[in-house]
Amino acid sequence: MVYNDIIGTIGVGLILVAFFLSTEKFIQNDGKLYFVLNAVGAGLACYASLLIDYWPFVILEGTWFLVSVYGLMKAMKIKMT
């Protein structure tokens, strides 16, 4: 396994862990941990996609990262003005 595979696997793994924990009601799907796991996972997956120059996933994971950060800010009740 090469560097980009390791980074991408960790990133996707974090997203799947967040999804599983939310599905099984171990964490809230609008809670801080859910958004942190998604943001870190998507950020790593986006970076791995950049490393292999695969733009469809760069866009997908970059958007996933931004939405997760927005959700985290909302969960933390940070004003976005």
LUMFI-554035 format. One record per residue (C-alpha): residue in three letters; y, x, z; residue number from 1. Coordinates in nm, 2 decimals. Layout:
residues N
+------+--------+--------+--------+-----+
| rest |     yy |     xx |     zz |  nr |
+------+--------+--------+--------+-----+
|  ALA |      Y |      X |      Z | NUM |
...
+------+--------+--------+--------+-----+
***
This chain:
residues 81
+------+--------+--------+--------+-----+
| rest |     yy |     xx |     zz |  nr |
+------+--------+--------+--------+-----+
|  MET |   0.00 |   0.00 |   0.00 |   1 |
|  VAL |   0.34 |   0.14 |  -0.10 |   2 |
|  TYR |   0.67 |   0.10 |   0.09 |   3 |
|  ASN |   0.80 |  -0.21 |  -0.09 |   4 |
|  ASP |   0.46 |  -0.38 |  -0.04 |   5 |
|  ILE |   0.48 |  -0.32 |   0.34 |   6 |
|  ILE |   0.84 |  -0.44 |   0.37 |   7 |
|  GLY |   0.76 |  -0.75 |   0.16 |   8 |
|  THR |   0.44 |  -0.83 |   0.35 |   9 |
|  ILE |   0.62 |  -0.81 |   0.68 |  10 |
|  GLY |   0.91 |  -1.02 |   0.55 |  11 |
|  VAL |   0.68 |  -1.29 |   0.41 |  12 |
|  GLY |   0.47 |  -1.27 |   0.72 |  13 |
|  LEU |   0.76 |  -1.35 |   0.94 |  14 |
|  ILE |   0.86 |  -1.65 |   0.73 |  15 |
|  LEU |   0.50 |  -1.78 |   0.75 |  16 |
|  VAL |   0.48 |  -1.72 |   1.13 |  17 |
|  ALA |   0.80 |  -1.92 |   1.17 |  18 |
|  PHE |   0.66 |  -2.20 |   0.96 |  19 |
|  PHE |   0.33 |  -2.21 |   1.15 |  20 |
|  LEU |   0.50 |  -2.20 |   1.49 |  21 |
|  SER |   0.73 |  -2.48 |   1.39 |  22 |
|  THR |   0.44 |  -2.69 |   1.24 |  23 |
|  GLU |   0.24 |  -2.65 |   1.56 |  24 |
|  LYS |   0.55 |  -2.74 |   1.77 |  25 |
|  PHE |   0.55 |  -2.41 |   1.95 |  26 |
|  ILE |   0.91 |  -2.36 |   1.84 |  27 |
|  GLN |   1.18 |  -2.61 |   1.73 |  28 |
|  ASN |   1.26 |  -2.61 |   1.35 |  29 |
|  ASP |   1.63 |  -2.62 |   1.44 |  30 |
|  GLY |   1.61 |  -2.36 |   1.71 |  31 |
|  LYS |   1.74 |  -2.00 |   1.72 |  32 |
|  LEU |   1.40 |  -1.83 |   1.70 |  33 |
|  TYR |   1.31 |  -2.02 |   1.39 |  34 |
|  PHE |   1.62 |  -1.92 |   1.21 |  35 |
|  VAL |   1.60 |  -1.56 |   1.33 |  36 |
|  LEU |   1.24 |  -1.52 |   1.21 |  37 |
|  ASN |   1.34 |  -1.68 |   0.87 |  38 |
|  ALA |   1.65 |  -1.47 |   0.84 |  39 |
|  VAL |   1.48 |  -1.14 |   0.91 |  40 |
|  GLY |   1.18 |  -1.23 |   0.70 |  41 |
|  ALA |   1.39 |  -1.34 |   0.41 |  42 |
|  GLY |   1.61 |  -1.03 |   0.44 |  43 |
|  LEU |   1.31 |  -0.80 |   0.42 |  44 |
|  ALA |   1.15 |  -1.00 |   0.14 |  45 |
|  CYS |   1.48 |  -0.99 |  -0.05 |  46 |
|  TYR |   1.50 |  -0.61 |   0.00 |  47 |
|  ALA |   1.14 |  -0.57 |  -0.12 |  48 |
|  SER |   1.22 |  -0.78 |  -0.43 |  49 |
|  LEU |   1.52 |  -0.56 |  -0.50 |  50 |
|  LEU |   1.30 |  -0.25 |  -0.47 |  51 |
|  ILE |   1.07 |  -0.38 |  -0.75 |  52 |
|  ASP |   1.37 |  -0.52 |  -0.95 |  53 |
|  TYR |   1.23 |  -0.87 |  -0.95 |  54 |
|  TRP |   1.55 |  -1.09 |  -0.96 |  55 |
|  PRO |   1.40 |  -1.44 |  -0.93 |  56 |
|  PHE |   1.28 |  -1.35 |  -0.58 |  57 |
|  VAL |   1.60 |  -1.16 |  -0.50 |  58 |
|  ILE |   1.79 |  -1.48 |  -0.56 |  59 |
|  LEU |   1.53 |  -1.70 |  -0.38 |  60 |
|  GLU |   1.51 |  -1.48 |  -0.07 |  61 |
|  GLY |   1.88 |  -1.40 |  -0.07 |  62 |
|  THR |   1.95 |  -1.77 |  -0.06 |  63 |
|  TRP |   1.68 |  -1.82 |   0.20 |  64 |
|  PHE |   1.85 |  -1.55 |   0.41 |  65 |
|  LEU |   2.20 |  -1.70 |   0.38 |  66 |
|  VAL |   2.08 |  -2.05 |   0.46 |  67 |
|  SER |   1.89 |  -1.92 |   0.77 |  68 |
|  VAL |   2.20 |  -1.73 |   0.89 |  69 |
|  TYR |   2.40 |  -2.05 |   0.84 |  70 |
|  GLY |   2.14 |  -2.24 |   1.04 |  71 |
|  LEU |   2.14 |  -1.98 |   1.32 |  72 |
|  MET |   2.52 |  -2.00 |   1.34 |  73 |
|  LYS |   2.50 |  -2.37 |   1.36 |  74 |
|  ALA |   2.23 |  -2.35 |   1.63 |  75 |
|  MET |   2.45 |  -2.11 |   1.82 |  76 |
|  LYS |   2.74 |  -2.35 |   1.76 |  77 |
|  ILE |   2.96 |  -2.08 |   1.60 |  78 |
|  LYS |   3.25 |  -2.22 |   1.41 |  79 |
|  MET |   3.25 |  -2.12 |   1.05 |  80 |
|  THR |   3.62 |  -2.14 |   0.95 |  81 |
+------+--------+--------+--------+-----+
***
